[in-house]
Amino acid sequence: MKPNSKAKQKFPIPSEPITSYYFNLTPVMLDNVMEIRNWIYEISQSNDQIGEIEECLKWGQPSFLTPKTKSGSTIRIGKVSDSEYALYFNCKTTIAQEIANEFPELKCDGKRALYFAIDQKLSKTKVIVCLKKALLYHKR
């Protein structure tokens, strides 16, 4: 991983372009993004309905798909600014609206994105609920 980063890479990054994207993040943002990335893979490994995750770049950002089971809607992780990053969901789904309704304390626009400040402590429980909404979207 990047010098000064505490990120623990549990799952191999599948390509050089994705690695380059991650390595251009600040160490703090990289740590947070890697934590969410690990949760995506852990959720998929613990749920046969989700199956294998495909990680690729879409719109220049790391994106996570469920190509074999087609259980989910794409999740993207992207830098918004030096101090903020977001999870993006397909705007034609109800995922962001569901998150905004269920977790009004989170910064969610209700249309397509869930925003995080780099100094914000991630609530693993809440973020995992949000990720499952997307990874199992077509199974509900």
Phi, psi and omega in degrees: 000179183291141175305145180071003178266141177261004184300134177255115182268099181274335185236132184300142175278127192285345182206161179296318178300322178291317177302316180299319178301309182299318184288350175270359176276156175294157180305319181293315179295320178300316178302314181294315181296319179295326177296313178296318179302314178300318180298321179301312181293320179297318178299315183295323180289334183267359183224110182296336178294331181277311179073202185295141176262136171253125179251126181213180174260129172230132184054033177075010182235149176302131184228146185236125183233163177242075190292329183280312182271338185055030182286334190241171172257148183303138172245131174243148173242127182215148174286129176265314178206182179296340183244005184213144174224170185215155164262127180252140179238158179301125184289350178270003177254175178261008187303306183297323178295319177298318179296314180300321179289317184284325184232072182298342179283346177273153180273091181233132183280354178075000181244309185209350188218149173242120188258145178226135171280147184295336180266006180278129175288128181282134172272104183304316182301311182290318181295321179296320175301316180297316180296319179295325177303320180280316185290341179243016187307316184276358179260357183271000000 
